[in-house]
Amino acid sequence: SDSNSATASSADSWRKVNFYNVYKDIADLLEDENYDDGSYGPVFVRLAWHSSGTFDTKTKTGGSDGATIRFAPESGHGANAGLDAARARLEPLKKKYPNISYGDLYTLAGVVAVQELGGPTVRWRPGRSDYKTAADCTPDGRLPDAAQGAGHVRDVFYRMGFNDQEIVALIGAHALGRCHSTRSGYEGPWNASPTVFTNFFFTELLDNTWVPKKWNGPFQYVDKNSGAFMMLPADMAFKTDPQFRKYVDKYATDQDAFFADFTKAFTKLLELGVKFPEDAPVYEFKTLE
Ligand code: HIF
């Protein structure tokens, strides 16, 4: 990818960056009437998560620090299909703010998207740096396989250090965006407002009858009534697994509890494996008007 070419930031160059300005500039990149449902927000959230979700608690490898997601072969892993669009959208900001690291830029983009699309405030710290190379890419297979069920989802998220409650809180982010047949092979949005951060993943999961989609593509579900909304096999595990289900029931009826638990789990995700300088400030950005 050509995003390797910009100057690498050194370990403490983040100190020279005004992150309030970066927040504002990322927010200005969200809207685009010609892209998907009109916003890059969902794909920014997916970029932030796929940058971070490679972390392995045992070997302490992976995670957003060093942003190996921008290098081949990791950029080409099947799970990352389509994320080049998000990286390309953000690249001008790396040019404008050469002292921000890619790891900070990609994770901050996820924070801006969650907040500006109506979600909770997300605490975020700078301090990741560009010290990794293609040789540090994580092996393929660390991110979850949407075709699988609860056991696999647990294996992957326990490896990152999450518990069941945190996993369910995180899955609420599938209120945002859509699946693309050209990327994952799956097709469709999870609900009618894919550019607004809501607890609709949980309400739609519970309120609809989900039936197998009749098509030549990979096995997925559509809602029986309209056929307009979708669930992945891995999403459906949150309805059928009793330990996951008790939190789904809670978040479907209590949006405040979902927002409070989501923001904690999302910050934890974006910080996996990052050794922050002790004096790195914690930002709680104000959502723009
Ligand atoms: Fe996703 N996810 N995710 N995901 N994801 C897709 C899209 C988005 C899984 C699979 C997929 C999380 C967990 C899991 C977002 C955010 C998060 C797609 C479709 C697939 C297949 C990609 C495409 O075709 O464009 C699986 C199996 C997960 C574990 C169960 C996180 C919790 C929900 C961690 C998370 O934050 C977002 C946002 C999108 C939409 C991207 C878009 O371009 O609109």
Residues whose N, C-alpha, C, O or C-beta is under 5 A from the ligand:
A	BS01	HIF	P42 V43 V45 R46 W49 G82 P144 D145 A146 V153 L170 I171 G172 A173 H174 L176 G177 R178 C179 H180 R183 S184 G185 Y186 A234
